[in-house]
Amino acid sequence: MRKIAVVFPELDGAQRRRLASAALSRGFAAEFYDGPEGLEAGLGDAEIVLAFGAKYAKMAPRVRWFCSTSAGVETYFAPGVLAPGALLSNSSGAYGVTISEHIVMVSLELLRRQPEYEKIVAARGWTRNLGIRSLHGARITLLGTGDIGRAAAVRLRAFSPARLVGVNRSGRNPEGVFDRVLPVTELDGVLPETDLLIMSLPATGQTRGIMSRRRLELLSPGACIVNVGRGSAIEEAALEDLLGRGRLGGAALDVFSAEPIPPESSLWTCPGLLITPHVAGNLTLGYTIETVLDLFLEDFENYCAGRPLRRLIDREREY
């Protein structure tokens, strides 16, 4: 029988039964691997793999469709990772809720100076007069208007910002959730008019280093940055320098050029930097796990019917 190998330990019993039933109805057997036991052999003859990580792709030489449980897929493009001709899809659409909530949380922390108040309280102090800012009336730019950018825009709208501007490759306004959308060729023009920059870009050749020192210096004085996409999109040394000099109001980074951050890195003590260890989009929210499964089963039906996968990755564009 044709086989689906599932390396998705977060699935509960009901979700596993649902996947197994859907597989069986199409002539597939679903096998679940929560640890190393039997994993290499199990992946070795699988036609479909549902998992996250290049190491699993390398272990599946016969795979015809590899579905990543993550949205980011840059780890699969290295030579020798994915079998030639294999389809690659992701789980874009599952992470908008959890990551947009993270964006709202850290944006408010930065603007309301919560990290500084935490230090004051930790020292048993009672300072109450730090100047704060608001999402209300803020000029917000979202660099990236995919599922995450759109979900963030919908939630930020409730705070009545002065305006929400999206930036993407095409300049199209998906679902009309932004006040306006600019093509990335016009990014330089909007940065000086930005109080809060939110980045949710994938790692591609076009996005690496997109926020260079030159562009960081274009931001309005005191602007804040939130990055939940990929660390490669920001020139980290330049960001550290601008934060250290007080040129920027703060930054909340969930992603970094090197992960984990090395213990000796100066990022740990960078003033104005709020660090989270790549947790904005973890598989820790029940909604996310259920949606990843829903999206896989939707494309499983497409695969079995010979239709194009909805979340098929274009290897040339890298997303």
C-alpha positions in Angstrom: 0.0 0.0 0.0 1.2 3.5 -0.7 2.4 5.3 2.4 2.3 8.6 4.1 5.0 9.1 6.7 4.0 11.6 9.4 6.6 13.2 11.7 4.2 15.5 13.6 4.3 14.5 17.3 2.0 17.4 18.2 -1.0 15.6 16.7 -3.4 14.2 19.3 -5.2 10.9 19.0 -8.3 12.3 17.3 -6.2 14.1 14.7 -4.1 11.0 14.0 -7.3 9.0 13.4 -8.7 11.7 11.1 -5.5 11.7 9.0 -5.3 7.9 9.0 -8.9 7.6 7.9 -8.4 10.2 5.1 -5.3 8.3 3.9 -7.1 4.9 3.9 -10.0 6.3 1.9 -7.5 7.1 -0.9 -5.5 3.8 -0.7 -2.7 5.1 1.6 -1.5 3.9 4.9 -0.5 6.7 7.4 2.4 5.8 9.6 3.3 8.1 12.6 6.8 8.5 13.9 7.3 10.4 17.2 10.9 9.3 17.8 13.9 7.8 16.0 12.7 4.2 16.2 12.0 3.0 12.7 12.1 6.5 11.3 14.8 6.1 8.6 13.3 3.0 7.2 9.8 4.5 7.4 10.7 7.6 5.5 12.8 5.6 3.0 9.8 4.2 1.1 7.2 6.9 1.8 5.5 8.5 -1.2 4.3 11.4 0.9 6.0 12.9 4.0 4.4 15.4 6.4 7.2 16.8 8.6 9.4 19.7 9.2 13.1 19.8 8.5 15.7 19.1 5.9 17.0 16.1 7.8 13.6 14.3 7.1 13.7 15.3 3.4 17.1 13.7 3.1 15.8 10.5 4.6 13.1 10.2 2.0 14.7 9.4 -1.4 11.4 8.1 -2.9 9.2 10.9 -1.7 6.9 12.4 -4.4 5.4 15.1 -2.2 7.0 16.6 0.9 4.7 18.8 2.9 6.4 20.9 5.5 4.5 21.6 8.7 6.2 25.1 8.7 5.6 28.1 6.6 9.3 28.7 5.9 10.9 26.3 3.5 14.4 27.7 2.8 16.1 24.7 4.5 14.9 22.4 1.6 16.7 24.2 -1.2 20.2 23.1 -0.5 21.6 20.5 -2.9 20.8 16.9 -2.1 18.1 17.7 0.4 14.9 16.9 -1.5 14.5 14.1 -4.1 14.7 15.4 -7.7 11.2 16.1 -9.0 9.5 15.9 -5.6 6.8 18.4 -4.9 7.3 20.7 -2.0 4.5 22.5 -0.2 4.3 24.3 3.1 1.7 25.2 5.8 1.3 28.8 5.0 -2.1 29.9 6.4 -1.7 28.1 9.7 0.4 30.6 11.5 -1.3 34.0 11.0 -3.3 33.8 14.2 -0.5 32.9 16.6 2.2 35.2 15.0 -0.1 38.2 14.7 -0.9 37.9 18.4 2.8 37.9 19.0 3.2 41.0 16.9 0.6 42.8 18.8 2.1 41.8 22.1 5.7 42.8 21.4 4.6 46.0 19.6 2.7 47.1 22.7 5.7 46.1 24.9 8.0 48.3 22.9 5.8 51.3 22.6 4.7 51.2 26.3 8.3 50.4 27.4 7.3 47.3 29.3 10.9 45.8 29.2 12.1 48.9 31.1 9.3 48.8 33.6 10.1 45.1 34.2 13.7 46.1 35.1 12.4 48.8 37.4 10.1 46.4 39.2 12.8 43.7 39.4 14.9 46.2 41.3 11.9 47.0 43.5 11.6 50.5 42.1 8.5 52.6 41.6 9.2 54.8 38.6 6.0 55.7 36.9 6.8 58.4 34.4 8.5 56.8 31.4 7.2 58.3 28.2 5.1 55.9 26.2 3.6 55.8 22.7 0.5 54.1 21.3 -0.6 52.0 18.3 -3.4 54.6 18.1 -2.4 57.1 15.5 0.8 55.2 14.7 2.1 55.0 11.1 2.6 51.3 10.6 4.3 49.7 7.7 4.1 45.9 7.1 6.9 44.5 5.0 5.3 41.3 3.8 1.6 41.0 3.1 1.1 37.2 3.2 -1.0 35.3 5.7 1.0 36.7 8.6 1.0 40.3 7.4 -2.7 40.3 6.6 -3.6 38.7 10.0 -1.5 41.3 11.8 -3.1 44.2 9.8 -6.6 43.0 10.8 -5.7 43.0 14.5 -3.8 46.2 14.4 -6.7 48.0 12.7 -8.6 47.7 16.0 -6.1 50.1 17.6 -7.0 52.9 15.1 -3.5 53.5 13.6 -3.0 56.6 11.5 -2.4 54.3 8.5 -1.5 50.7 7.6 0.8 50.4 4.6 1.7 47.1 3.2 4.8 46.5 1.0 5.2 43.5 -1.3 6.5 42.5 -4.7 3.4 43.3 -6.7 1.9 46.3 -5.0 -1.5 44.5 -4.9 -3.6 44.9 -1.8 -4.7 41.4 -0.8 -8.2 41.3 0.6 -8.1 45.1 1.0 -6.9 45.0 4.6 -4.3 47.7 4.1 -4.9 51.4 3.5 -2.6 51.1 0.6 0.1 48.7 -0.7 3.4 49.7 -2.3 5.7 47.6 -4.4 9.0 46.9 -2.7 10.7 49.3 -5.2 9.0 52.1 -3.2 10.1 50.9 0.2 12.6 53.7 0.7 10.0 56.3 0.3 7.7 55.0 3.1 10.4 54.2 5.7 10.8 57.9 6.8 7.1 58.0 7.4 7.1 54.8 9.6 6.7 54.6 13.4 6.4 50.8 13.5 7.9 48.5 10.9 6.7 44.9 11.0 8.6 42.3 9.0 7.2 38.9 8.0 9.3 38.0 5.0 10.5 34.5 3.9 14.2 33.9 3.4 14.9 34.3 -0.3 17.6 35.8 -2.4 15.5 38.9 -2.8 14.8 39.4 0.9 18.2 38.7 2.4 19.6 42.0 3.8 16.6 44.0 2.6 16.8 46.1 5.7 20.3 47.2 5.3 22.0 49.9 7.3 21.0 52.4 4.6 17.4 51.5 4.9 17.4 51.3 8.7 18.8 54.8 8.8 15.8 55.9 6.6 13.3 55.1 9.4 11.9 58.0 11.3 13.8 58.8 14.5 12.5 56.6 17.4 10.9 54.1 15.1 10.4 50.5 16.3 10.9 47.3 14.4 9.3 43.9 14.8 10.7 40.9 12.9 8.9 37.6 12.8 10.0 36.5 9.4 13.7 35.5 9.0 16.8 37.0 10.7 18.6 37.2 7.3 16.4 40.1 6.3 18.0 42.6 8.7 21.6 43.8 8.9 22.0 42.9 12.6 25.2 44.8 13.3 23.7 48.0 11.9 20.5 47.5 14.0 22.6 47.0 17.1 24.5 50.2 16.4 21.3 52.3 15.8 19.7 50.9 18.9 22.8 51.6 21.0 22.9 55.2 19.8 19.2 55.7 20.5 18.5 56.4 16.9 15.7 53.8 16.9 13.1 53.4 19.7 13.4 49.6 20.0 13.3 46.3 18.2 11.6 43.0 18.9 13.3 40.1 17.1 11.9 36.6 17.1 14.4 35.5 14.4 18.1 35.9 14.0 20.9 35.3 11.5 22.3 32.6 13.8 20.0 30.5 16.0 20.3 29.9 18.8 22.1 33.2 19.5 25.6 32.4 20.6 26.1 33.0 24.3 28.9 35.5 23.6 26.8 37.6 21.2 26.4 41.3 22.0 22.7 41.0 21.0 22.0 39.7 24.5 22.8 43.1 26.1 21.8 45.4 23.2 19.8 48.3 24.6 16.2 48.5 23.4 16.2 45.0 22.0 13.4 42.6 23.0 14.5 39.0 22.2 12.2 36.0 21.9 13.7 32.6 20.9 11.8 32.0 17.6 8.5 31.2 19.4 6.0 33.4 17.5 4.9 30.6 15.2 5.6 27.5 17.2 3.4 24.5 17.1 2.2 25.2 20.6 -1.3 26.6 19.9 -4.0 24.1 19.3 -5.5 26.2 16.5 -2.2 26.1 14.6 -1.9 22.3 14.8 -5.4 21.8 13.7 -5.0 24.2 10.8 -1.8 22.5 9.6 -3.7 19.2 9.5 -6.6 20.9 7.6 -4.3 22.4 5.0 -2.5 19.1 4.5 -5.7 17.1 4.1 -7.0 19.7 1.6 -3.9 19.3 -0.5 -3.9 15.6 0.0 -7.3 15.5 -1.9 -5.7 17.7 -4.6 -2.7 15.3 -4.9 -4.9 12.2 -5.2 -7.1 13.9 -7.8 -4.2 15.1 -9.9 -4.9 18.7 -9.2 -2.3 21.3 -8.4 -1.4 21.7 -4.7 -2.7 25.0 -3.3 0.5 25.6 -1.3 3.0 24.3 -3.8 6.4 26.0 -3.5 7.9 27.6 -6.6 11.6 26.6 -6.3 12.7 29.5 -8.4 11.0 32.1 -6.2 11.8 30.1 -3.1 8.3 30.4 -1.6 
